[in-house]
């Protein structure tokens, strides 16, 4: 196993910047104190934040044209855990990992759970897969090509249900308490299938899966307007996701992937609506320019991310509510761990900014129909350089003030490359 990044090593690597950080934090503290903001409370809330790393994101992603793997990529689920532990060491905010079955299907779940505990990690929501044919899911005698829970053939629907039950049972062995169900079910051509019958079959299947949930478990329905289904998707939007969650049962909630919306969608309003009816269950954080691009969190529209975090803080009564938070990105040209570190940093920054909003003043401006005044209140928080607060929160967690810098200086990637190899040849060559 590659050399672990310890708190002591982090202190050693960052010793030269300690004095500057203290000065920067003190200066920001004075500014915020004049605004009546409790800096310690903000630091504590940022330090408490954690977002899961998905097991599939510690390897290089790809496009329809090819994949260009880098050196040191994990070769097993155990090595994926090792990489997430390294990520958590520098961010202090990736304390859980989310597995995807059958991409991750440990032969010995008990041993994998022990390995995670030794690394200081736990397992977040499990992810099932009925958008691909795999011997362990379809058995080789049926196919999900034309759908899974929505399929016209009851044998295919039962196979999809069996797979999801298996994922729940595996999650129980690992200590997880949630399953996320993303369905590719839909159509690519008008008239290919009946909209209503597809929906009803999915609703029935999710209700049966809900009945298999152990006590304390949550079923998360994830919507997406297109891809791979281009004409219609069964769970195409937040309203459909809400209908399916309600049909599934009381422990079903809706998951919002920031890339799973059509251009122009007001995602922060979607968050508000689902929170209002008590069915907001979690997030897959990423960013997009054109569609479901799975770009680095906050890399394209950081102000939207700020507004989404603002809605979450409002829903939580001044703090983040205890939902399922996960990063969901495709690292095609960046080093996966570096990209995940940047994404986590951006989430911590957006959270700190959201916590600076004067909510009483904002409510007064809203009630007074003062659009300009409300905008200024938001901008006062968004334009504040909160990086010293975020750095202090990480430091108090034994992590790095500069996660990317420490990752690079620690030699972790070089160590994994030496241990695991330089990666496979790029596809398409």
QUIFEN-V236408 format. One record per residue. RES is the residue in three letters. SS is DSSP state (H for helix, E for strand, C for the rest). Layout:
RES:SS
RES:SS
//
This chain:
UNK:C
UNK:C
UNK:C
UNK:C
UNK:C
UNK:C
UNK:H
UNK:H
UNK:H
UNK:H
UNK:H
UNK:H
UNK:H
UNK:C
UNK:H
UNK:H
UNK:H
UNK:H
UNK:H
UNK:H
UNK:H
UNK:H
UNK:H
UNK:H
UNK:H
UNK:H
UNK:H
UNK:H
UNK:H
UNK:H
UNK:H
UNK:H
UNK:H
UNK:H
UNK:C
UNK:C
UNK:C
UNK:C
UNK:H
UNK:H
UNK:H
UNK:H
UNK:H
UNK:H
UNK:H
UNK:H
UNK:H
UNK:H
UNK:C
UNK:C
UNK:C
UNK:E
UNK:E
UNK:E
UNK:H
UNK:H
UNK:H
UNK:H
UNK:C
UNK:C
UNK:C
UNK:C
UNK:C
UNK:C
UNK:C
UNK:C
UNK:C
UNK:C
UNK:C
UNK:C
UNK:C
UNK:C
UNK:C
UNK:C
UNK:C
UNK:C
UNK:H
UNK:H
UNK:H
UNK:H
UNK:H
UNK:H
UNK:H
UNK:H
UNK:H
UNK:H
UNK:H
UNK:H
UNK:H
UNK:H
UNK:H
UNK:C
UNK:C
UNK:C
UNK:C
UNK:E
UNK:E
UNK:E
UNK:C
UNK:E
UNK:C
UNK:C
UNK:C
UNK:C
UNK:C
UNK:C
UNK:C
UNK:C
UNK:H
UNK:H
UNK:H
UNK:H
UNK:H
UNK:H
UNK:H
UNK:H
UNK:H
UNK:H
UNK:C
UNK:C
UNK:C
UNK:E
UNK:E
UNK:C
UNK:C
UNK:E
UNK:E
UNK:C
UNK:C
UNK:C
UNK:C
UNK:C
UNK:C
UNK:C
UNK:H
UNK:H
UNK:H
UNK:H
UNK:C
UNK:C
UNK:C
UNK:C
UNK:C
UNK:C
UNK:C
UNK:C
UNK:C
UNK:C
UNK:C
UNK:C
UNK:C
UNK:C
UNK:C
UNK:H
UNK:H
UNK:H
UNK:H
UNK:H
UNK:H
UNK:H
UNK:H
UNK:H
UNK:H
UNK:H
UNK:H
UNK:H
UNK:H
UNK:H
UNK:H
UNK:H
UNK:H
UNK:H
UNK:H
UNK:H
UNK:C
UNK:C
UNK:C
UNK:E
UNK:E
UNK:E
UNK:E
UNK:E
UNK:C
UNK:C
UNK:C
UNK:E
UNK:E
UNK:C
UNK:C
UNK:C
UNK:C
UNK:C
UNK:C
UNK:C
UNK:H
UNK:H
UNK:H
UNK:H
UNK:H
UNK:H
UNK:H
UNK:H
UNK:H
UNK:H
UNK:H
UNK:H
UNK:H
UNK:H
UNK:H
UNK:H
UNK:H
UNK:C
UNK:C
UNK:C
UNK:C
UNK:C
UNK:C
UNK:E
UNK:E
UNK:E
UNK:E
UNK:E
UNK:C
UNK:C
UNK:C
UNK:C
UNK:C
UNK:C
UNK:C
UNK:C
UNK:C
UNK:E
UNK:E
UNK:C
UNK:C
UNK:C
UNK:C
UNK:H
UNK:H
UNK:H
UNK:H
UNK:H
UNK:H
UNK:H
UNK:H
UNK:H
UNK:H
UNK:H
UNK:C
UNK:C
UNK:C
UNK:E
UNK:E
UNK:E
UNK:E
UNK:E
UNK:E
UNK:C
UNK:C
UNK:C
UNK:C
UNK:C
UNK:C
UNK:C
UNK:C
UNK:C
UNK:H
UNK:H
UNK:H
UNK:H
UNK:H
UNK:H
UNK:H
UNK:H
UNK:H
UNK:H
UNK:C
UNK:C
UNK:C
UNK:E
UNK:E
UNK:E
UNK:E
UNK:E
UNK:E
UNK:C
UNK:E
UNK:C
UNK:C
UNK:C
UNK:C
UNK:C
UNK:C
UNK:C
UNK:E
UNK:C
UNK:C
UNK:C
UNK:C
UNK:C
UNK:C
UNK:H
UNK:H
UNK:H
UNK:H
UNK:H
UNK:H
UNK:H
UNK:H
UNK:H
UNK:H
UNK:H
UNK:H
UNK:H
UNK:H
UNK:C
UNK:C
UNK:C
UNK:C
UNK:C
UNK:C
UNK:C
UNK:C
UNK:E
UNK:E
UNK:E
UNK:E
UNK:C
UNK:C
UNK:C
UNK:C
UNK:C
UNK:C
UNK:C
UNK:C
UNK:H
UNK:H
UNK:H
UNK:H
UNK:H
UNK:H
UNK:H
UNK:H
UNK:H
UNK:H
UNK:H
UNK:H
UNK:H
UNK:H
UNK:H
UNK:H
UNK:H
UNK:H
UNK:H
UNK:H
UNK:C
UNK:C
UNK:C
UNK:H
UNK:H
UNK:H
UNK:H
UNK:H
UNK:H
UNK:H
UNK:H
UNK:H
UNK:C
UNK:C
UNK:C
UNK:H
UNK:H
UNK:H
UNK:H
UNK:H
UNK:H
UNK:H
UNK:H
UNK:H
UNK:H
UNK:H
UNK:H
UNK:C
UNK:C
UNK:C
UNK:C
UNK:H
UNK:H
UNK:H
UNK:H
UNK:H
UNK:H
UNK:H
UNK:H
UNK:H
UNK:H
UNK:C
UNK:C
UNK:C
UNK:C
UNK:C
UNK:C
UNK:H
UNK:H
UNK:H
UNK:H
UNK:H
UNK:H
UNK:H
UNK:H
UNK:C
UNK:H
UNK:H
UNK:H
UNK:H
UNK:H
UNK:H
UNK:H
UNK:H
UNK:H
UNK:C
UNK:C
UNK:C
UNK:C
UNK:C
UNK:C
UNK:C
UNK:C
UNK:C
//
